[in-house]
Amino acid sequence: MKPLWAVVLTVSALGAFECGLKPVHVNDKRYCFFGAPEVMNTHNNGNMVNTCFVDAGKSYLVIDSGPTYLYAKEAHMQMNALKAMKVSHVINTHVHDDHWLGNGYFLSQGALLAGPTPFEQATHSSQTPRMALRISKQAYEGTMPTPPFKLIAQSGSLHVNDMEVRIVHVDHKAHTSGDLFIYIPSIKTIFAGDLVFNDRLPSLRDGDINGWIAALEQIAAYKANHIVGGHGTRFDAKAHEFTYGYLTRLRDEVRAAIEEGVAIDAALERIVMSEYKSAAMYDVMHRANVEAAYRMLEWEE
């Protein structure tokens, strides 16, 4: 058993760091915390991702728990200041660690944690999360990687209190292998995770460009009033269009280069897509996306 002074010091440390989270009221049932359009670093300390709380009447449903224990704790405190309720369910949309390292906090509060089947590998992984390597130790304090224990392999529905929640399993590689998006009919809202970016360029590093475009077309078919992505502050019915426009244009230009016999090095120089230069992280992501798309598409029949 820890001595009392050690417990006090631990509690003090976990209360010392703040992310400065401010909930944004999206509609009468949903609040979101929107992160900066940046990579994780010691300036934003992981506050570069979107997480959302849905008021299910007697408890909250959380979509993606965020990058750290302290982030999740602060987000819940902010929501309790508006309406004090427990979190009964957390759904992780995919395996990238900025979206689920807050799980440990919500598990300590008794929440059910759910996510797609690729988390089964994360359960057995000894690899240090990127977040732990890139943000400050103070911000990461208390974070224990806690993958969801309810794994979702196909689309289905659950009820959180009286609210129907449809969990859509993308049955092909898109942003990752095993993406989920969540649709809540009563508020006509989709939580798309990293299938939808705006304000910054998406990353193809773990994805498939054709599968991603198909997933966005699937999302569009719902005709939701609100679509919130994993990165970016836009959440209206057309919030997916930035990602869709970028990926379809990228695919068209890469295919054209391949058909013309343009080698990959030349394609990297040629496919600039200057209309996206003003988007955050263009310099970091675009050339890597061109290369990834070329290597995927050069083997198309």
N, C-alpha and C positions, 0 to 999 in steps of 0.2 A: 504493500500500500504506500502511495506517495505521502510524504509529510505534508502538513497543511500549508506550509510556506510555498512548497513546490506547486501545489494546486492553485494557490492564489496567483503565483507568477505566471502559470500557464493561462489562466483565465484572463489575466491582465494583458498578456501578449496577444491573445486572440481578439481582444477588444480594442487594441491600439491602432490597428491599420484600418483605414476606410477607403473604399473605392469612389466615394462621392456619387453613389447611384441615385438617380431621380426617375421615378416611374412616369411613363407617358400613358395617358388615358386614350386608348384606341377606340373603344366603344363601351357600352354599358356593362360588359362582362370581362373585358380584357385590359390588362396593363402590361406594358413591356418596358424593359430596360435596354436602351440602344447603345452599343459600344462604338468606339472610334474606328474609322476606316483605316486601320493600321495592322501590322503584324504585332504579335505579343512582344513586349519589351519592358524594361524597368521604368519606363515613363507611364505607360497605361496599366502595367501590372495585370494584364489579362482582360482588362475592361475594353475589349475590342470585338465583342460578340453580343448577339441579341438573346435575351431570355424573356419568357412571358409567363404571367400568372393569369389564370382564368378563374373567375368567381363561379363556383359550381353550387352556390347556395349555402352549404354547411362546411365546405372546405375548398381549398384551392387545388387546381390542377396546374402543374408547372410543366412548361415545354422547354426543355434544355435547362440544366441546372447551373450552367456557367463554369468559369475557369478555375475556381478555388473554393475551399470551405468558407473562407471569410467573405467572398463575394456572395455566395448563396445565403449565408447568415444575414448579411446586410440587406440583401434584396427582400428576404422574408420580413425583416424588421420594418423596412419601408412599407411593405404591403400591410403589415399589421397596424401600422399607424393610420392607414386608410380604413381598414376593416380587419379586425383581429380574428383570424381563423387559422387552423392547422393546414398543412399541406398533406393531402391524402395520397396523391399520385404524382409521379414524375415520369415523363416520357422523354427519352433521349432520342433525337432524330437520326444520329449516326455516330461513328466511333471517334471522330476527331476530338482531341482532349479538351479544347476550349469549350465544348458543349456539355461535358458531363463530370468534370472534376469537382463540381459542387455537390455531387450525389451524397457524399459522406455526411454532410450537414443534414440533408433531408432524411437520410436513413436514421440518423440519431433522433429525428422528430417523429419517427414511425411511419414514414411514407413508403408506399409501394413503388419500386423502381422498375421501369420497363424500357426496352430498347431492342434493336434488331439483332439478328443472330450473330453477326461478326463480333459482337461483344464476348462471345464464348472464348475467342482467342485472347481478348484483353484480360479475361479472368485469370489466365495462366501465364500472362506475360510478366517478365521481370524487367522489362525495358523502362528506363526513367522517362516520364512524360516530358514532352517539349516544354510545357509550361514551367516545370520545375527548373529547367535549365536557362530560361530566358527572362523570368521575372525575379523580383527581389525575394530573398528568403523571408522577409517580414510578411510580404503579401501572400506567400505560399504556406505560411504557418498553419498547421492543423490539417492540411489537405492530405487525405489518404485516398489513392485511386480506388474507387468503389464502383465497378461496373454494375449495370442493372442485372437483377437475378431472374426477372421474367423476360424471356427472350421471345421475340415476335418474328415468325417465319412467313406469315401470310396476312393479308388484309382481314380486318374484322372490326368489331365495335365493342365498346365497353360503356358502362354507365357510371359516371361519377356523381353520386347522389341521384338526382333526376335528370342530369344532363347527358345526352347521347354524345359520345366521342367516337368518331370513325378514324381508325388508324389504317392508312393506306401504305402497303408494303410495295415498293418499287421492285418489280421482279427481274430487273436486269441492272447491270452496273450503270450508274448515272454520275452523281458527284462522288460516290463511293460504291462499294459493293454492299447493298443492304440499306439503302436510304428509306426512311419513313417520312410521310407527311401526314398531318392531322387535320381533319375537317370536322367542324362543329356546326351541324345544320341549324341549330336554334339561333346562332349569331352569324351564320353564313361567312365563317372565317376559316382560312387555311393557315396553318403554321407549317412552313415549307422547309425549315432548317436551311442547310446550305445548298439546296436546290435553287434558291433564289438569293442573289446578291443585288444590291444597288449601292450607289455612292463609290464603289470600288470594284476592280475587276475580280472575277472569280478565278479559282485555280483548278486546272485540269489534272494535277499531278497524280491523283488517286482515282480518276474518273474515266468515263468513256463519253466522247462528245456526242455520238449518235444517241446513246442511251439517255444522256442528260437532256438533250433536246426533246426526246420523246416524253420524258417525265414532265417537262414544262408544258408540253401540249396536253398532257393528262391533267395537270393542275388547272390550266386555262379552261378546260371543258367543264369544270365545276361552276364557273361563273360566280365566284364568291364575291362578296362586297369588300372583303379585306383579305389581303395576302401579306403575311409578314415573313421575311426571310431570316437567314442566320446572320447576315451582315448588311447594314444599310438602314436608313431611317424611313424609307418610303413604305407605306402599308396600305395603299388603296388597291382597287381591283386590278390595276395595271402594274403592280409592283414587280411582277415577273418579267416584264417586257425588256428591261435593260439586259438581264442575263440571256434571255432568248435571242434578242437582237445581236448581241455580241457573239454568242456561240454559233448562230446560223451564218452570220457574216464570216466568221473565222473558218467554218467548215467549207463554205463556198470558195473562199480564196485559196485555202490549202488544196482543195480538190482541183481547182483550176491549175495551180502550180504543178501538181503531180501529173495531170493530164498533158501538160506542156513539156514534161520532162525536166522541170526545174529541180535541181538538187536541193537537199535540205538546207545547206549553208546559204545558198542563194535565196531560198524561200524565207529564211529568217530576216534577211535584209529587205526583201521585197514586200512582205506582208506587214505593213506598218499600222494600217487602220487608224489613221490620224484623228478621226472623229472621237476616238476613245482616249486620246492622250491626256485629256483633262481629268479623267477619272482617277481617283486615288489608286495607288499601287500599280499603275500602268508600267512604270519602269521596272518594277520587281516581277510582275507576272506575265506581261504580254509575250515576250520572246520565249519564255518557258512554255506558254500555252501553244504557241505556234509549233514549237518542236514536238510537244506531246501530241498535238492533233495530227501533224505530218506522220509521225510514227504509227498512229492508229489507222489513218486513212490510206496509207500507201499499200496496205494489204487488202483493201476492199476489192471485191470482185466486180 
